[in-house]
Amino acid sequence: MEKTFLSVSEAARVLGMSADWVRLQEKGGKLKAIKSAGGIRLFALEDVQKLAAERRESDGKSTA
């Protein structure tokens, strides 16, 4: 099965966050990016969906 890759802006849309936030997640090691021949960051859809699920899970947890 072929992997689907998303640009920074597409990943941001899926996550409901800004493109800058997505870049910070890459720098922090939460998301792995590959670079296209043209230097564009691409994120595996599977990885983006996993991070989205983690965010939803952590949003549902109480901090009290």
N, C-alpha and C positions, 0 to 999 in steps of 0.2 A: 504494500500500500504506500502510495506516495504521500509525503508530508506536505501540509499546507502551511505556507509562511505568511506572516502579516507584517506590514510596515509599522513604524512607530505610531502613526496616527490611527491606523486600523486597530492595533493592540490597545491603544488608549480608549478607543470607542468601546471595545469589548469589555474593558475593565471599568469604564465609567470614570476615568481619571484623565489627567492632562498628559500630553506627550512628554513634557519635562519629567513628570512623575515616573513614566515608563523608563525613561533614560536613567533616572536615579536608581530604579530597581535593577537595571542592568549593571550599573556601576557597583551596586551593593551585593551583586551576586544572586539576587532573587529570580532574575530572568536571564537566560542565555541568548545572545544574539549571534547571528552570523552576518557577515558583510557580503553584499553582492559585488560583482565585478565593478560596479559603479560606486561602491562605497556606502550603499544604503544598508542600514541595519534592518535585519529581518528576524522575526521571532516565530518560533513554531507555534501554531494554533494550539496544539496540545499543552504546551507550557503556559501559554496565556490563560487557557481555560482552567488549568490547575491553580494558577495564582488567583484567578477570580474566585474559585471555590474556596480557597484558603481565606481570602478576604471576607467572603460571605460568612464563613464559619467563625472567624474572629470577631466580626461585627455582631454576631449573635450572642457572644459570651459577655457575661457581666464582669465588670472590673471591681465590683464591691467585695 
